[in-house]
């Protein structure tokens, strides 16, 4: 048992009237102790529940992100015309609406904008469809790559995926607590704002509840994160909704004020519609393939809607309208499909290379 960790647990777990917030340094130390298993399983489980009940602060989130930076995995910078978009989505996947994030990533990289995704396997509490499985069904298997191979793929294709079980085992090891507790711990919030990339990046974080966004803004300010985007997206993802107003926050040091609230109406751009439901995972994958082949469908329109926004925000296009036009062109003329073929080839080549054991 760690006596140091016990003091952290006492602070956050003393009840509604007597619990106290951790400092940024304390939150960083507590997170590292959990990741490194220096705290006992009983202490870790108790902390997760107590911290969830207390609710983490922006300062605590900053410390937890400090810990992820200290012990976690990061891809190295690559040369590109635009900053890398790092998209943080809930690791427990999707169950109600069709995720277009992989299509968005293909469209963006086809335009020369690098994208880094991250996530894991089927994960509690939702146990929804995760990004890694979608890529597998598109014949892109990130789960078989070493981090070095992901780096090579990223440099060649502009698309990288950090897969928790293989590339950040310390974080994967605490997923079992989610399974046993049946609740999302604050680590689920950390994943939305984590940036596993060392170079110039725009961190895009999906959220559901407004307090999560405010917490992320405070943490970003404390940590000196200059460029980030928060999206009240579908099921907390970075996918923009089409059946309601898009509520988005953009932090850019080149603008005044630095943080801008965007309220974008899909109907003003001809994209208002019901968001595509995720009724059958197999049918969803087939629909994605049709979209990549140039077919017209509500799923294609959802992909164009989100992609156009990010093409604008990444600097590829000067405004949303031109971003939407470019996204449509890249999708319907086969450029996104060509990027998928390039990605498949790059990974197949890496997996076919012989790996000699060190003597």
C-alpha positions, 0 to 999 in steps of 0.5 A: 500500500502507498501511504502517499497515495492514501493521502490523495485518496483522503483528499478527494474521498472525504465526502461532499462537504470535506473533500478537497481538490488536488493541486496540479502536481498532486493530480499528476503524481496520483495519476502516475502512481495509478498508471505505474501500479504504485497504488494498490488495486483497492486504492485505484478503484476507490480513487476512481469512484471518489474522483468521479463523485467529487468531479475533477477540476481543470487544474486536476485535469491539467495534472492528469494530462501532465502524467500522460505526457510523462509516461505515455506514447507520442508520435514524432513530428512530421513535415507537412503543410498544415498542423496535425489535427489530433482527434479525441473521441470517447474510447468506448465507441459508438452505439447510436449514430454512425461514426464518420471520423475515419472518412473525415480522416481520409478526406483531410489527409487526401487534402494534405492535412495530417491526422492523428487518431487514438483509441482502444478495443471495445471498452466499458461502459458503452462497449460501442463500436471503436475506431480501431474496429472500423479501420480493421473492416476497411482492411487497415489494421492498426492493432498489428503495428508497432509504434515505430511502424505507426510512425512510418505510416504517419510520415508516409500517408499523413495518418497515424493511429495510437492504439492503447493496448499496444502503444500505451500499455500502462493506460490499457492496464487500468481499463479493467477498473472501468469494467469492474466499476461500471462507471466512466472514471476521470480517465475517460475525460483525459482521453478526450484532451490527450495529445499523443503527438509531439509536433504542432497540433490542433487538438480536437476534443469531443464532449457531451456535457458543457462542464467537460468543455470548461474543464478542458479549457482551464487545463489547456490554459494551464498547460499552454496549449495554444490551438484546440477545438471543442465539439459538442459532437455525436455521442461526444465525438468530433463528428458534427451533428446535422439535426441540431445546432453545432456548438463549437469552441475554437481557441486560436492565438491568432484571433481576438478574442483567442477563444471563439464560440461558433454556433453553426446551423446545418440548414444554413449550408444545406446539410440539415437532416437526421443524423445517420443511425448505427443500426447494423455494424455490418451494413454501416461498413458496407455503406462506408465502402459505397461512400468511398466509391463515390456513392451519394447517401446521407452518410456521405453528406455527414462525412462532407459536413464534418470534413468541410469544417475541419478543412476550414479550421486546419487552414486548408480552406479559407471558409466553411463553404469552400471547405465543404466544396473541397470535401465533396470533391475529394470524396466524390472524385475518389481521392479519399478512396485513393488515400485508403488504398495508399494506407492499406499498401503502406501497412501491408508493406510494413507487415510483410517486412521480415523482423530479425531477432536481436542477437 
